[in-house]
Amino acid sequence: MWEHLNTLRRWLNEPPAAVLAQDNPVSFYRRIRDGAQFYLGLSDTTMMHTEEWHFAQLGMYLERADNV
């Protein structure tokens, strides 16, 4: 999970990502969406559903509620 997050973060900080955001925002946001969904899938299927997993879920739902 950490490797995937780090790869996505590094990609966002590279100049080609900024160019893609300007030239083709749909592809740019699709890549971000796919990366986020991949991370959520990884965490849901590889982590034991213990206190740590519930804490991550709580953070996700708090962020969703804050954006509504």
Backbone torsions as a table, in degrees:
resi	resn	phi	psi	omega
1	MET	NA	-42.3	-178.7
2	TRP	-63.4	-41.3	-179.7
3	GLU	-61.7	-40.9	-179.8
4	HIS	-66.2	-44.7	178.4
5	LEU	-62.3	-42.4	-179.3
6	ASN	-65.6	-39.9	178.2
7	THR	-63.4	-44.3	178.7
8	LEU	-64.3	-42.7	179.3
9	ARG	-63.9	-42.7	179.4
10	ARG	-65.3	-38.5	178.2
11	TRP	-63.0	-40.1	179.8
12	LEU	-64.8	-28.0	-178.8
13	ASN	-88.2	-3.6	179.9
14	GLU	-87.1	149.6	-179.8
15	PRO	-57.7	-36.9	179.4
16	PRO	-61.0	-28.2	178.0
17	ALA	-67.7	-39.0	178.3
18	ALA	-66.7	-38.5	177.8
19	VAL	-65.6	-43.1	179.0
20	LEU	-63.2	-38.9	178.9
21	ALA	-62.6	-36.0	179.3
22	GLN	-77.0	-45.0	-173.7
23	ASP	-81.1	-37.2	-175.7
24	ASN	-145.0	78.7	-176.0
25	PRO	-62.5	-28.0	179.2
26	VAL	-63.1	-46.1	178.6
27	SER	-66.3	-37.5	179.1
28	PHE	-61.5	-51.2	-178.9
29	TYR	-71.1	-28.1	175.6
30	ARG	-64.2	-41.2	179.3
31	ARG	-65.2	-39.6	177.4
32	ILE	-65.5	-45.2	179.4
33	ARG	-60.8	-45.8	179.4
34	ASP	-62.5	-38.9	178.0
35	GLY	-65.3	-41.0	178.9
36	ALA	-67.2	-41.5	179.0
37	GLN	-66.7	-37.7	177.3
38	PHE	-62.9	-42.8	178.5
39	TYR	-62.6	-44.3	178.8
40	LEU	-62.6	-40.5	177.1
41	GLY	-63.8	-42.3	177.9
42	LEU	-61.1	-47.1	-177.6
43	SER	-66.7	-36.3	-178.1
44	ASP	-71.1	-34.4	-175.6
45	THR	-95.1	-19.6	-176.5
46	THR	-105.5	-23.3	-179.9
47	MET	-87.2	142.7	171.2
48	MET	-68.9	141.9	-177.1
49	HIS	-83.0	68.2	179.3
50	THR	-108.9	-161.4	-175.8
51	GLU	-58.8	-38.1	-179.4
52	GLU	-64.5	-44.0	179.1
53	TRP	-63.4	-43.1	179.0
54	HIS	-64.1	-34.9	177.3
55	PHE	-63.8	-43.0	178.1
56	ALA	-64.5	-40.7	177.7
57	GLN	-63.8	-40.9	178.3
58	LEU	-60.1	-44.6	177.6
59	GLY	-60.6	-41.5	179.2
60	MET	-62.7	-45.3	-177.6
61	TYR	-73.0	-32.0	174.2
62	LEU	-64.9	-40.6	178.4
63	GLU	-65.1	-41.2	177.2
64	ARG	-61.1	-45.1	-178.6
65	ALA	-64.7	-36.3	179.9
66	ASP	-67.7	-30.2	-178.9
67	ASN	-84.1	-5.6	-178.4
68	VAL	-85.1	NA	NA
